[in-house]
Amino acid sequence: MVKSLLALALALIGIFIADQGIKEYIILKAMAISSLPQEVLYTRAVDIYETGCINLRLVFNHGVAFSMLSFLEENLKWLQLLLISGVLAYVITLKKSCYMLPSGILIGAGLSNIYDRFVHGGVVDYIFWHCGFNFAIFNFADVMIDLAVAWLLFLNLKPGFCKAKKEN
């Protein structure tokens, strides 16, 4: 169980640090390109790099996916923190080691987005995918959340793949 918890902790910390590093770079790049102070960036989108399919565009999302639940305003971050705490508690009590790595990825990415809400007032989003359509703007943490959820779904759909470890 100690190795499993270590995997969870390393994934959580690694994803959090990677995501925050990317976001810091994006914010600094947007400030340099636009010559706007960070406080002004909170109120407008800034294009950093444009292609015919994927742009880097800084925005601060005050909701969740597709700006849903933005009406919750300041309460949203507390609700998300409660949900993440519940996921962490559940995974630890589940005692299935194969759930630890994807759960660490999920929790690290979720905490990184919640951290943005506390520091910036909204989640730092910057990947704008528009290949023939306009998709929501998202970030690295969002991709990691999707990956972790798909991994956890797989583990639940294939119950024989993951067995509970016996306590010593």
N, C-alpha and C positions, 0 to 999 in steps of 0.2 A: 504493500500500500504506500510505503514511503516513496518508492520510485514513481508510482503513479501520481502522487501529489506533487512530486518534483517536476514531472512532465507538465502537469497542469500549471504550476507556478511559472515555469520557464516559458511556456507558450503564452500565458497571460502577459508576463512582463515583456517578452520579445515583441509581440504584436502591438502592445501599448506604445513602446518606445519607437518602433518603426513607424507607426501611424502618426504619432506626434511629431516625429522628425520630418516626415513628408509634409505635414500640415504647416509646420514652421517655415519650411522652405517655400511653400506656395504663398504664404502670407507675406514673407519678405520679398519674394519676386513680384507679387502684385503691388506692394508698396513702392518698389523701385520703378516698375513700369508706369504706374499711374501717378506717381509723386503725391499720393494721398496719404494722410496719416491713418494709422490702424483704425481709429474710432470711426472715420468716414467709410472705410471699407466695410464695416458692419452693415451699412445701409444700401450698398449697391454691388452689382456684379462687376468684376474686372476680368477681361480676357487677357490671359497670359500667353497662350499659344493656340493657334487655330489651324485646323486641317479640314479636309472635306468630310471627315467622319467623326473624329474625336477632338474636342477642344479641352484645354486646361482653362477653366473659368472659375474664379473664386466667388463663392457665395456662402452666406451664413444661413443655414436652414434652422428655422425655429420650431419645426414640427418633426415628425419621423418621416418615413418613406413618403414621397410625393407631398410633403408638408402636412400630412394628416396629423391630427391631434394638436396642431399649433394653438388651438383655442385654450389648451391647458396652461399655456405660458410657463411661468416659473414652476408650477406643480409637476410638469412633465419630467424634469430631471429627477425629482424625488421618487416619482412612480417608477421610472426606469431603474433607479438605484435599488429600490425595493425588489423589483423583478429579478435583477441580476443577483442580488443577495440570495433570493429564493432558489435560483438555478444553482448557485454555488453550494448551498446547503444540501440541495437534493442530490447533486452529483457526488458529494462527499459521503453522504449516507447510503447511496446506492452501492458503493464499493465495487464497481465494475471498472477495472483499470482501462479498458478500451474506450471508455467515455471521457477519460481525463484530458487527453490531448485536444480533441475537438471542443470540449467544454472550456479548456484554457484559452483556445483561440476565440471562441464566442465571447467569453467574459472579458478578455483583454480588449477586444475590439469594441464591445459595448461600453466598457469603462472609459475607453479613449473618447468615444463620442459624448459620453456624459461629462467627462472632464471639459470638453469644448463648451458645453452648456454653462458650466460654472465659470470658466475663464473668459469666453467670448460672447456669451449670451445665446449662442446657437452653434450647431455642428458645422465645422469647416468642411464644405464640399467643394470639389474641384474638377471632377471628371464629367464632361458633358458629351454624351454619346448621341450622335444625330445622323446616323447612316440612313438617309431616306425618311427619317421620322425624328421627332424630338423626344428623347427619353429623359428621365429625371437626372439631375446632377447628383453624383455620389462620390464616395471616397474609398480609400484602401480598406478602412475598417468595415465598411458596408460589404465589400467583396469578401472579406474574411468571415463576416457574420453569415453570409449566404453559403460559403464553403462549409463552415462548421455545422450549420443547420442541415445541409445535404448529407454530410458525414453522419450526423446523429440520426437522421431519418434512415439512412442505410443500416446503421447498427440496430435500429428498432425493427426494421423490416426483415432483417436476417438475424433472429435471436440466437441461433446457434453459433454465430460468429463471435459473440462476446459472452463470456461466462464470468460469473462473480468469483472473485478470489476467495479462497478459504482463509479464515483468520488463523494465525499461528498461536 
